[in-house]
Amino acid sequence: LRPHSCYSEAHNLSLRPLQLIDRLNLEVQDLKQEMVQMNQPFDSTSTQGAGYSSKLTRTQSVWLQLSLGDEEATRILQAQPPGTFMVRSSRKLMKKVVSLRMEDAAQEPVQDFPVQETKNNPVLEKAMHKCVLKPLKGTVLTALQEFQEKSGEWQQLKANLVQAKSKTPQELGADPAAAAPDPVTVEKIRHKFHTMFKMYSPEKKVSILLQICKIIYTIMEGSSGRRRCADDFLPMLTYVLAQCDLPQLDLEIQYMMELLDPSQLQGEGGYYLTSAYAAMSLIRSIQEEQAEQVLRSQTRDTLKQWHRRRTAQRSTPVIEDLQNYLRVALQDPDCSCTAKTLQVPPFCTTRDVCQLCASKFQVRDPESHALFLLTEGGAQQLEPDTLPQMIKAEIHSHPDVLPFHFVYRPLDNLNLRE
Amino acid sequence: MAAAGAGGAGGGGSRSHSFKVVLLGEGCVGKTSLVLRYCENKFNDKHITTLQASFLTKKLNIGGRRVNLAIWDTAGQERFHALGPIYYRDSNGAILVYDITDEDSFQKVKNWVKELKKMLGDNICLCIVGNKIDLEKERNVSVEDAERYAESVRAKHYHTSAKLNKGIEELFLDLCKRMMEFAQDNGTSQAQPSRRGVQIADDEPPAATAAGGGCCSSG
């Protein structure tokens, strides 16, 4: 196997440059700083006009030379002025590097700087939001609303909002000493919510929510300089949401809770989103007995379902969870394991997958190997005409996904430990 | 173990932890002063805040590992009790604060413990904290009772004073260590929430297959 063979796979090619551009934007800025420190102007053409990202995108076919070897890269770059660079896959470092033509006085004319690759890719994520969420947002929110209208929840919430709007901050549990937003500020906040409704990106929506929370804090604090904690904030937020009287905010909160990255759900955005959810729950339960406000059982159920879907600890979908990928491990007779992610379309049979495995793992005796599904219950050999992707989808459709693995191994391997 | 590599794309072996800690307790027990003290080492300071009054973060380094703490304050009034699950779900730790001069606040802590045990089982590290030890003279909850109770529910007990900045560092450091141990014991070295965002699999890293070896190369 040649090291660069994997880059020829079409699905990789289409994604990889974007990831690199994202990282490179930062890397190039670091490099530029380094060059400035050396009193050496960085390649002037790349610092003028358009931003680094767009320059990099446009010139990518020139600088992205993943398969270029060490010697060849050095030879090419040496003939170029200092500051010229290319991105390639270094066999020595086993990672992608920016090979940079250094100044003439430098010890080594060409130096390699490793590119840090991140799993999370903000640029790509943003692009995905634009491609997927933007056209889908309206449909999703309409569907959510129809759902609530059918169940009567929507009408109930509207009625509760009317009732909540007539309450003073104190009646909702706020500290009498804390200042509440006046009608002008409430109007300003309502305007911000309307801006939020137009956005499709969950992150951007949350940032508007944070701005609103900040306004509330600032007013509560007033000139007292006293820091307000959750005891004061939650009732005041409830008051503000009641005053804004926006039933569609409930749908927006659901939208954000479903789509925000789990790591962000633990952060500040997640905290204030949770607070907004809590405030809406209070408004929803306002007609029930005031003494001990019991969360409506419905809210509890919804929350439980949501929790199941969005728990951070749950293994979140990785590439092999996506439709066209299947992660298969090869188990050798000596019980060592090698795992590969294979491209397996939904209607690919176990027979096809076995063939693919035989060639990918370079198995000499494919006839004595088979594909197994390993679960906690043990190993199960898959029949040649079954569809592994369907099996995987079936497993994933269960509320609690138990660990499972597809394993390609010799048939006579009986001493297999689970 | 067989096929262990198959689920390993979540960034295992990470050298950093992210923990969520929820703060529970009655309104006036001083739980907010406690975290403010810890996160900024300021007590009742005249200080214009930004957003950070009920959500606080702290970065630590324990044994060469980075630990990011996200501390979630909750509204302590009885009327908000039912909202608890919304806040404490997914928490790695809970700090339950009572006022040593207020027997009632200790009872509230017991209620929280009962609820947390019921909802989360033993998946959460519990700390019971008797605050306001600067008011030792007015103590209404005996040290023995509190410590015995904590032991009986497998929680740790601490004494603190936000006013005098006593016991707070120890409380959080200890909690972090326990959460780290818990994360390791449960194999979820990624207490770090795994990223859900767009991921690009670096399929078959060039090296592993080149040498024709049978050694373990998991994803």
Interface residues (C-beta under 8 A of the other chain):
Chain A: L1 P3 H4 C6 E9 N12 L15 R16 Q19 S89 R91 M94 E117 K119 N120 N121 L124 E125 M128 G173 L210 C213 K214 Y217 E221 G225 R227 R228 C229 A230 D231 F233 L234 P235 D261 P262 S263 L265 Q266 G267 E268 Y271 Y272 T274 S275 Y277 A278 S281 L282 S285 Q290 E292 Q293 V294 L295 R300 L303 H307 T311 A312 Q313 S315 T316 P317 V318 I319 E320 Y325 R327 A329 Q331 D332 D334 C335 S336 C337 T338 A339 K340 T341 L374 P403 H405 F406 V407 L416 R417 E418
Chain B: M1 A2 A3 A4 G5 A6 G7 A9 G10 G11 S18 K20 G27 K31 T32 L36 K46 H47 I48 T49 T50 L51 Q52 A53 S54 F55 T57 A70 W72 D73 T74 A75 G76 Q77 E78 R79 F80 H81 A82 L83 P85 I86 Y87 R89 D90 T188 A191 Q192 P193 S194 R195 R196 G197 V198 Q199 I200 A201 D202 D203 E204 P205 P206 A207 A208 T209 A210 G214 C215 C216 S217 S218 G219
